[in-house]
Amino acid sequence: MPEKENAKWYVVHTYSGYENKVKANLEKIVENRNLQHLIHQIIVPTEKVVEVKDGKKKTVERKIFPGYVLVKMVMTDDTWYVVRNTRGVTGFVGPGSKPVPLTEAEVRALGIKEIPTAVDLNVKDTVRVISGPFENFIGVVQEIYPERQKAKVLISMFGRETPVEFDLVQLQKI
């Protein structure tokens, strides 16, 4: 699997107070342009805090990083353009116009929980590869690894059946 296929977490700077609007706008754009295989997850990190107002305790959700949204995506010219030109976004965090992905340690420190993709595939299902170097290849699911969000698919290549591992977002059930 080519390195560019690996999605990483990026920090997007927004106008303060626009974090949820940016998240909603970006999710709508991803859906409309069918970019789910490139832009995987968008989150506004929040925490529950207890506030005391007028002598009453109240649990509220507060943004951990006001003015920032985290996006898990495969960085391409197209995805950069889509995110950068979403209403409310002022830019990516990183030097100049070059976004810098978060390191694994930073992602763990932020406590980001991956949203598991619902696996609607079963072993022996016929699937079409919808992105990557094997795009439009047809194959049969051999194994599914839900915890890693991957599946092993038997595809016909060079006249023989070859097992290839794919991310679940790269596969479409036929």
C-alpha positions in Angstrom: 0.0 0.0 0.0 1.6 3.3 -1.0 2.5 5.7 1.8 0.2 8.5 0.4 -2.9 6.2 1.1 -2.3 6.5 4.9 -4.6 9.1 6.5 -3.1 11.3 9.2 -4.5 13.8 11.7 -4.1 17.5 10.8 -5.0 20.5 12.8 -7.2 23.1 11.1 -7.4 26.7 12.4 -10.9 28.3 12.3 -12.5 31.5 13.3 -13.3 31.3 17.0 -16.8 30.0 17.6 -17.0 28.5 14.1 -15.6 25.1 15.0 -18.9 23.2 14.8 -19.9 25.1 11.6 -16.6 24.1 10.0 -17.1 20.5 11.0 -20.7 20.5 9.6 -19.6 22.3 6.4 -16.7 19.9 5.8 -18.8 16.8 6.5 -21.3 18.1 3.9 -18.6 18.7 1.3 -17.1 15.3 1.9 -20.5 13.7 1.4 -21.4 15.8 -1.7 -18.0 15.3 -3.4 -17.8 11.6 -2.4 -14.4 12.1 -0.6 -15.1 9.7 2.3 -12.0 7.6 1.2 -9.8 10.7 1.6 -11.3 12.7 4.5 -12.1 10.1 7.2 -13.0 11.9 10.4 -13.5 15.5 11.6 -13.7 16.3 15.3 -14.0 19.3 17.6 -12.3 18.1 20.8 -14.5 18.8 23.8 -14.5 17.9 27.5 -17.3 17.8 30.1 -16.8 20.3 32.9 -18.9 21.2 35.9 -19.7 24.9 36.2 -21.2 26.6 39.2 -23.6 29.3 38.2 -25.9 31.1 40.7 -25.1 28.4 43.2 -26.2 25.6 40.9 -23.9 22.9 39.5 -24.3 22.3 35.8 -22.3 19.9 33.5 -21.4 21.6 30.2 -19.3 20.6 27.2 -16.4 23.0 26.6 -14.1 23.0 23.6 -10.6 21.9 24.6 -9.0 23.9 21.8 -11.2 26.9 20.8 -10.5 27.9 17.2 -9.2 24.5 16.1 -10.7 21.4 14.4 -8.9 18.0 14.0 -9.2 16.3 10.6 -8.1 12.8 9.8 -7.4 12.8 6.0 -5.1 11.7 3.2 -3.3 14.9 2.2 -3.5 15.6 -1.5 -3.8 18.8 -3.5 -7.5 18.3 -3.7 -8.2 17.5 0.0 -5.9 20.4 1.0 -7.9 22.7 -1.3 -11.3 21.5 -0.1 -10.4 21.9 3.6 -8.5 25.2 3.2 -11.4 26.7 1.2 -14.2 25.6 3.6 -16.1 28.6 5.0 -14.7 29.5 8.5 -11.3 27.9 8.0 -8.3 30.2 8.2 -5.7 27.6 7.4 -3.8 24.5 8.5 -1.4 24.5 11.4 2.1 24.2 10.0 4.8 26.4 8.4 3.5 28.4 5.4 1.1 26.5 3.4 2.6 23.1 4.3 0.3 21.3 6.8 2.2 19.2 9.4 0.4 16.0 10.6 0.2 15.2 14.3 2.6 12.5 15.5 1.3 9.2 16.9 2.3 10.4 20.4 0.4 13.7 20.0 -2.7 11.8 18.8 -2.5 9.6 21.9 -1.9 12.6 24.2 -5.0 14.2 22.8 -7.0 11.0 23.6 -8.5 10.9 20.1 -10.8 7.9 19.8 -11.1 6.5 16.3 -14.8 6.2 15.2 -15.0 2.6 14.1 -16.4 2.1 10.7 -19.4 -0.2 10.6 -18.3 -3.3 8.8 -21.0 -4.3 6.3 -18.7 -6.9 4.6 -18.7 -10.6 5.2 -16.2 -13.3 4.2 -16.9 -14.5 0.6 -18.6 -11.1 -0.3 -17.7 -9.8 -3.8 -16.3 -6.3 -3.7 -15.0 -3.6 -6.0 -11.9 -1.6 -5.0 -12.9 2.1 -5.2 -9.5 3.8 -4.6 -5.8 3.3 -4.6 -3.6 1.5 -7.1 -6.1 -1.4 -7.5 -9.0 0.8 -8.3 -11.9 -0.9 -10.2 -10.4 -4.4 -9.4 -13.1 -6.9 -8.3 -12.3 -9.5 -5.7 -13.7 -11.8 -3.0 -13.2 -11.0 0.8 -11.0 -13.7 2.5 -10.6 -12.1 6.0 -11.9 -9.1 7.8 -9.9 -7.3 10.5 -12.4 -4.9 12.1 -10.0 -3.7 14.8 -7.6 -2.5 12.1 -10.4 -1.4 9.7 -8.8 -3.7 7.0 -9.8 -6.7 4.9 -7.9 -9.2 2.9 -9.3 -9.6 -0.6 -8.5 -12.1 -3.3 -8.1 -10.3 -6.6 -7.2 -11.7 -10.0 -3.9 -10.2 -11.1 -1.6 -11.5 -13.9 -3.9 -14.5 -14.4 -3.7 -15.7 -10.8 -5.6 -15.1 -7.5 -3.6 -12.8 -5.2 -4.5 -11.8 -1.6 -4.2 -8.0 -1.1 -5.0 -6.1 2.2 -7.2 -3.0 1.8 -8.6 -0.4 4.2 -12.3 -0.9 4.5 -13.0 2.5 3.0 -11.4 1.4 -0.2 -13.9 -1.4 -0.7 -17.5 -1.4 -2.0 -19.8 -4.4 -1.7 -21.2 -5.5 -5.1 
